[in-house]
C-alpha cells in the first residue's frame, strides 16, 4: 500500500516537535498545520526510523473509537 492510497483526511504532514523516550513505548509529538498530533509508538520504532526533533513525518490516524471529555 502506498501513502497516496490512504485517505488524505486520515494523514497529517508535520514535523516532530518532542519525543519522550520510554523503556518500551515512546511518545512522539508532531506539529501539524492542524495542531499537535501525539503518537505512542515503540521505542524500537523511534530508533529504527531515526526520529529526532525536526524530522518531517506523516502522522496516520486509524481510530476504532473516539473518546470525549466535557469542556467546562
TIRO-2110 file (N, C-alpha, C; in Angstrom, 1 decimal):
// TIRO-2110
0.8, -1.2, 0.0, N, 1, A
0.0, 0.0, 0.0, CA, 1, A
0.9, 1.2, 0.0, C, 1, A
0.6, 2.2, -0.8, N, 2, A
1.4, 3.4, -0.9, CA, 2, A
0.7, 4.5, 0.0, C, 2, A
1.5, 5.5, 0.3, N, 3, A
1.0, 6.6, 1.1, CA, 3, A
-0.2, 7.3, 0.4, C, 3, A
-0.1, 7.4, -0.9, N, 4, A
-1.1, 8.1, -1.7, CA, 4, A
-2.4, 7.3, -1.7, C, 4, A
-2.4, 6.0, -1.4, N, 5, A
-3.7, 5.3, -1.4, CA, 5, A
-4.4, 5.4, -0.1, C, 5, A
-3.9, 6.0, 0.9, N, 6, A
-4.5, 6.2, 2.2, CA, 6, A
-5.3, 7.5, 2.1, C, 6, A
-6.5, 7.5, 2.7, N, 7, A
-7.4, 8.7, 2.6, CA, 7, A
-6.7, 9.9, 3.2, C, 7, A
-6.6, 11.0, 2.5, N, 8, A
-5.9, 12.2, 2.9, CA, 8, A
-6.4, 12.8, 4.2, C, 8, A
-7.7, 12.5, 4.5, N, 9, A
-8.3, 13.0, 5.7, CA, 9, A
-7.7, 12.3, 6.9, C, 9, A
-7.1, 11.2, 6.7, N, 10, A
-6.5, 10.4, 7.8, CA, 10, A
-5.0, 10.6, 8.0, C, 10, A
-4.4, 11.6, 7.3, N, 11, A
-3.0, 11.8, 7.4, CA, 11, A
-2.7, 13.3, 7.6, C, 11, A
-1.7, 13.5, 8.4, N, 12, A
-1.3, 14.9, 8.7, CA, 12, A
0.2, 15.0, 8.5, C, 12, A
0.6, 15.9, 7.7, N, 13, A
2.1, 16.1, 7.5, CA, 13, A
2.5, 17.1, 8.6, C, 13, A
3.7, 16.8, 9.1, N, 14, A
4.2, 17.7, 10.1, CA, 14, A
5.7, 17.4, 10.4, C, 14, A
6.1, 18.0, 11.5, N, 15, A
7.5, 17.9, 12.0, CA, 15, A
7.5, 17.4, 13.5, C, 15, A
8.4, 16.5, 13.8, N, 16, A
8.5, 16.1, 15.2, CA, 16, A
8.9, 17.2, 16.0, C, 16, A
8.1, 17.5, 17.1, N, 17, A
8.4, 18.7, 18.0, CA, 17, A
8.9, 18.2, 19.3, C, 17, A
8.6, 17.0, 19.7, N, 18, A
9.0, 16.5, 21.0, CA, 18, A
9.0, 15.0, 21.0, C, 18, A
10.0, 14.4, 21.7, N, 19, A
10.0, 12.9, 21.9, CA, 19, A
10.3, 12.6, 23.3, C, 19, A
9.4, 11.9, 24.0, N, 20, A
9.6, 11.4, 25.3, CA, 20, A
9.9, 9.9, 25.2, C, 20, A
11.1, 9.5, 25.4, N, 21, A
11.6, 8.1, 25.3, CA, 21, A
11.2, 7.4, 26.5, C, 21, A
10.6, 6.2, 26.3, N, 22, A
10.3, 5.3, 27.4, CA, 22, A
11.1, 4.0, 27.2, C, 22, A
11.1, 3.1, 28.2, N, 23, A
11.8, 1.8, 28.0, CA, 23, A
11.2, 1.0, 26.9, C, 23, A
9.9, 1.0, 26.7, N, 24, A
9.3, 0.2, 25.7, CA, 24, A
8.5, 1.1, 24.7, C, 24, A
7.7, 2.0, 25.2, N, 25, A
6.8, 2.9, 24.4, CA, 25, A
7.3, 4.3, 24.6, C, 25, A
7.3, 5.0, 23.5, N, 26, A
7.7, 6.4, 23.5, CA, 26, A
6.6, 7.3, 23.0, C, 26, A
6.5, 8.5, 23.4, N, 27, A
5.5, 9.5, 23.0, CA, 27, A
6.2, 10.5, 22.0, C, 27, A
5.6, 10.6, 20.8, N, 28, A
6.1, 11.5, 19.8, CA, 28, A
5.1, 12.5, 19.5, C, 28, A
5.4, 13.8, 19.6, N, 29, A
4.5, 14.9, 19.3, CA, 29, A
4.9, 15.4, 17.9, C, 29, A
3.9, 15.6, 17.1, N, 30, A
4.1, 16.1, 15.7, CA, 30, A
3.3, 17.4, 15.6, C, 30, A
4.0, 18.4, 15.2, N, 31, A
3.4, 19.7, 15.0, CA, 31, A
2.9, 19.7, 13.5, C, 31, A
1.6, 19.9, 13.3, N, 32, A
1.0, 19.9, 12.0, CA, 32, A
0.3, 21.3, 11.9, C, 32, A
-0.2, 21.6, 10.7, N, 33, A
-0.9, 22.8, 10.5, CA, 33, A
-2.3, 22.8, 11.2, C, 33, A
-2.7, 21.6, 11.5, N, 34, A
-4.0, 21.5, 12.3, CA, 34, A
-3.8, 21.5, 13.8, C, 34, A
-2.6, 21.4, 14.2, N, 35, A
-2.3, 21.4, 15.7, CA, 35, A
-1.3, 20.2, 15.9, C, 35, A
-1.2, 19.9, 17.2, N, 36, A
-0.3, 18.8, 17.6, CA, 36, A
-1.0, 17.5, 17.6, C, 36, A
-0.3, 16.5, 17.0, N, 37, A
-0.8, 15.1, 16.9, CA, 37, A
0.2, 14.3, 17.8, C, 37, A
-0.3, 13.6, 18.8, N, 38, A
0.6, 12.8, 19.6, CA, 38, A
0.4, 11.3, 19.3, C, 38, A
1.6, 10.6, 19.1, N, 39, A
1.6, 9.2, 18.8, CA, 39, A
2.3, 8.4, 19.8, C, 39, A
1.8, 7.3, 20.3, N, 40, A
2.5, 6.4, 21.1, CA, 40, A
3.0, 5.3, 20.2, C, 40, A
4.3, 5.2, 20.1, N, 41, A
5.0, 4.2, 19.3, CA, 41, A
6.0, 3.4, 20.1, C, 41, A
6.5, 2.3, 19.6, N, 42, A
7.5, 1.6, 20.3, CA, 42, A
8.8, 2.4, 20.2, C, 42, A
9.6, 2.3, 21.3, N, 43, A
10.9, 2.9, 21.3, CA, 43, A
11.8, 2.4, 20.2, C, 43, A
11.6, 1.1, 19.9, N, 44, A
12.4, 0.5, 18.9, CA, 44, A
12.1, 1.2, 17.5, C, 44, A
10.8, 1.5, 17.3, N, 45, A
10.4, 2.2, 16.0, CA, 45, A
11.0, 3.6, 16.0, C, 45, A
11.0, 4.3, 17.1, N, 46, A
11.7, 5.6, 17.1, CA, 46, A
13.1, 5.5, 16.7, C, 46, A
13.8, 4.5, 17.2, N, 47, A
15.2, 4.3, 16.9, CA, 47, A
15.4, 3.8, 15.4, C, 47, A
14.6, 2.9, 15.0, N, 48, A
14.7, 2.4, 13.6, CA, 48, A
14.4, 3.5, 12.6, C, 48, A
13.4, 4.3, 12.9, N, 49, A
13.1, 5.4, 12.0, CA, 49, A
14.0, 6.6, 12.1, C, 49, A
14.9, 6.5, 13.2, N, 50, A
15.8, 7.6, 13.5, CA, 50, A
15.1, 8.9, 13.7, C, 50, A
14.0, 8.9, 14.4, N, 51, A
13.2, 10.1, 14.7, CA, 51, A
13.9, 11.0, 15.6, C, 51, A
13.9, 12.3, 15.3, N, 52, A
14.5, 13.3, 16.1, CA, 52, A
13.6, 14.5, 16.0, C, 52, A
13.8, 15.5, 16.9, N, 53, A
13.1, 16.7, 16.8, CA, 53, A
13.5, 17.4, 15.5, C, 53, A
12.5, 17.8, 14.8, N, 54, A
12.7, 18.4, 13.4, CA, 54, A
12.5, 17.5, 12.3, C, 54, A
12.4, 16.2, 12.5, N, 55, A
12.2, 15.2, 11.4, CA, 55, A
10.8, 15.4, 10.8, C, 55, A
10.8, 15.5, 9.5, N, 56, A
9.5, 15.6, 8.8, CA, 56, A
8.8, 14.2, 8.7, C, 56, A
7.6, 14.2, 9.1, N, 57, A
6.9, 12.9, 9.1, CA, 57, A
5.4, 13.1, 8.6, C, 57, A
4.8, 12.0, 8.4, N, 58, A
3.3, 12.0, 8.2, CA, 58, A
2.7, 11.1, 9.3, C, 58, A
1.7, 11.7, 10.0, N, 59, A
1.0, 11.0, 11.0, CA, 59, A
-0.3, 10.4, 10.4, C, 59, A
-0.4, 9.1, 10.5, N, 60, A
-1.6, 8.4, 10.0, CA, 60, A
-2.5, 8.1, 11.2, C, 60, A
-3.8, 8.5, 11.0, N, 61, A
-4.8, 8.2, 12.1, CA, 61, A
-5.7, 7.1, 11.7, C, 61, A
-5.7, 6.1, 12.5, N, 62, A
-6.6, 5.0, 12.3, CA, 62, A
-7.3, 4.7, 13.7, C, 62, A
-8.6, 5.1, 13.7, N, 63, A
-9.3, 5.0, 15.0, CA, 63, A
-10.4, 4.1, 14.9, C, 63, A
-10.6, 3.3, 16.0, N, 64, A
-11.7, 2.4, 16.1, CA, 64, A
-12.8, 3.0, 17.0, C, 64, A
-12.4, 4.0, 17.8, N, 65, A
-13.3, 4.7, 18.6, CA, 65, A
-12.8, 6.1, 18.9, C, 65, A
-13.7, 6.9, 19.4, N, 66, A
-13.3, 8.3, 19.8, CA, 66, A
-13.8, 8.5, 21.2, C, 66, A
-12.9, 9.0, 22.1, N, 67, A
-13.2, 9.4, 23.4, CA, 67, A
-13.4, 10.8, 23.5, C, 67, A
-14.4, 11.2, 24.4, N, 68, A
-14.7, 12.6, 24.5, CA, 68, A
-14.6, 13.0, 26.0, C, 68, A
-14.3, 14.3, 26.2, N, 69, A
-14.2, 14.9, 27.5, CA, 69, A
-15.1, 16.1, 27.5, C, 69, A
-15.8, 16.4, 28.6, N, 70, A
-16.7, 17.5, 28.7, CA, 70, A
-15.8, 18.8, 29.0, C, 70, A
-16.1, 19.9, 28.2, N, 71, A
-15.4, 21.1, 28.5, CA, 71, A
-16.2, 21.9, 29.5, C, 71, A
-15.5, 22.5, 30.4, N, 72, A
-16.1, 23.3, 31.5, CA, 72, A
-16.4, 24.7, 31.0, C, 72, A
END
